[in-house]
Amino acid sequence: MRVGNERYKNQGIHVISAIFTVEGNHIKVLLIKRKNEPYKEKWALVGGALYNNEQLEDGVRREIFEKTGIKDVELYQYGVFDELGKTEDIPMRMVAIAYLGLIDGKKTKIIKENRNTVDVAWFDIDKVPDLAFSHNEILNKEIEKLRELILESNILKVLLPKEFTMPQLQSIYEGILNKTFDRRNFRKKILSLNIIDDTNKEISLNGNKPSKLYRFKDVIEDKKIF
């Protein structure tokens, strides 16, 4: 590498995260509304430019904390995007390192406004507005990755409450995968995987027949779910 080569100049690195949570039976993603140009007052994924003295994950965690106040989020690095393009305010090529984040939104306190944002909010993944930069493209890819992960791992352990019903678990799988499962077959499959325990408790939701409460086992090996 020749440091003085002109073709190495005017490039930067962004770290971008799509942070997901479960609210009721809905999968939601966290978005910020930008305070500054470019794309002032447009919604965007959480992220920003990487400092030249920090590691990638340190950078994305810093950006998440600075823009939302969130500290504890489980992150998966999954892709690189090099088509963010240039604007009048950013006259350089920006390469984005994308992260998928998972968090229990009910246990998370969000800062709504700071020096870079005017609002922070959760959006249903099927009701996301037109986003700044190329963030819609990044989000769509992250949703695809989320669908892959829940078929092969136990990441729902991060998203679901400590105790949950089988219908709740099924609705989350159906919401993320955008498909419907037979209730009996779904229950049989999940129980056969030996990843959840019966709490010997029940709960009645919306006046319906009581449903058993389950919880994930403390130690679970990642395995193909479906």
N, C-alpha and C positions, 0 to 999 in steps of 0.2 A: 504494500500500500504506500503510495506517494502522497504524503500529507498535503502537499501543495497543489495537487491535481485539482483543477477547477470543477471536475465532475463530482467531487466529493462534497462540494459546498452546498449550502442552502437546503439541508435536509434536517429533519427533526424526528423525534419519537414521541408518540402519544401512547398512554395506557388508558384503555377504555374498558368499563365493566358494565355488564347487564346483571343487575342484582334482582333475584326472584324471591318471592315469598308466597305463602298460601294464606288466603283470607276467606274463611268459609269454605266454599267449594270452588273458589276462583284462584287461578294462578296470576300473580301480578308482578310487574316489573317497576323498579324505581327509576323515575326520571327527574331531571332538574330543569328549571326554566332559566335560561341564561340572562345575566344582567348586562353583559357587555357585547359589543360587536366583536367578531362577525356573528350573525344570526341572533341578534339581540331579541330577547323575549321569546325565543323558540325553545321548545322542549328538546332535551338531549339525554343521551346516556351519561352516566357519571364517569368523569375522567378528565385528563388534561395532559400537559406536556411533562415528560420525564426530565428530571434534573440530571446533569452530567456527572453527578457524584453519588447516585443511588442505584440500587438494584431494581429490576423490573417490579417485583412484588412489593418492595418497599415503596416504590413510586405510586403504584395503583392504590395501596392502602392509605398513603398520605392523601391522595386526591379524594378518595371516598370520605375520609375523615374531614378534610377541609370543606368539602361541598355539602356534606349531609350530617356530620357529627357521628357517623357510625364507625365503631372500632372493630367489633367482632363479626366478621363475615367469612364464610368458607369460600375459598377461591379456587377456580380451575382455569389455568391458562390453556387456551385452545386454538388460537388462530392469529394470523397476521393479515392486515389489510393495507394496501399501498395505493389506494385510489382516493384518498381524502382530498387531494387537489390543493390548489392555491386560492387565496382570496386577497383583497387589497390589504387586509390587516395581517395576513400570514403569507408573505411572499416566498414561501418555500414548500418543498415537498414534505408531507408529514406521513410517516409510517405508523400505523396503529397496531399495538399489541393488545389483543382482546382477551378479557377474562370473563368467566361466568361465575356469578356470586350467588350464594344461598344463605338465607337468614330467616329467623322467626320474627316476622314483622311485629307481632304482638309484644315482644320483649324489647323492641328497638325504639329508642327516642330519637326523632329526626329533627335536625335544625332546619327550619324552613327558609331562612334567608341569611346570606352572608355577603362578603364583598364580591363574590362571583355569581351568585344565584339570587333570584327573586322569589323562587318557590321550589319546593321538593314534594313530590306526590307519587303514590302508587297508582298504576294503571293496569286494568285487565289487559292481558297480552293480545286480545283480539280487538281492543279499543285504543290502540296506540296512535297518536296523531302523527302528522308529517314531522320528522325530526331534523335537527340541524346536521350539517355535514353529510356523511354517508351512514348515519347511525341506524336508519331503518334497515339497511342491508346487513349491518353488523348484528342487529337484534334478531333478524330473521335467521341468521346462521346460528346464533346462540340458542334460539328456541329449538332448532334442529338438534343441536348438541345436547340440550336438556332432555329431549326425547330419547336420545341414544343412551344417556347416562341412567335414566330411570328404568331402562330395560336391562341394564347390566350391573347395576350397583344399588346400594341402599341409601342413596342421597336423600330420599324422602324422610329419613330419620332426622335430618336437619330442619326440614320444612314443617313437618306435622307437630301438633302439640304432643306432650309426653304420653297422653292417653287419647285414643281415638276409636271410632267405630269402624267396622268393616265397610259400611256404605260410604263413610268419609274417605277412607283409603281408596276405594274404587273410584269415587268421583274425581279424585285428584289425578289418578292414572288416566281416566277418560278425558279429563280436561287438558292435560299436557299432550296426550297422544292423539287427541281429536278422534276418538273411536269409542265404541260401546262394547262392554263385556257382559256376557250372561252372568247374572248375580251368583248362581250356584257354582258355576265353573270358576269364577274369579276367586270365590272364597276357598274352594278346594285347592286351587293352585297356590294361593298365598300361604295357606296352612301347611301345605306339603313342603314348602321351602324352609320351614323351621327358622324364620327370621322374626316372628312376633310371639308374644306370650299373652295368654288370657289373664286379665287382671282379677277375674272373678267379681267384677263390678258391672253394673248396667247403667244406662242413661236413657232418658226419654226426651226426644227432641221434637218440638212443635206438636206435642200431643200425640205423637206416633207411638207405636208399640216399642217398649224398651229394647235397646240394642246393647250387645256386649261391648265392653271396652277392652281394647288391646293396647299393648305397648311393644316397641321394638326391643329385642334382646340387647343386652349391654355390648356383647361382642358378636358381630355379624361378618361373615366372609362375603365379599362381593361375588355375586353369581348371576347368571342370566335369569331374569325374572319371567320374561315371556319369550 
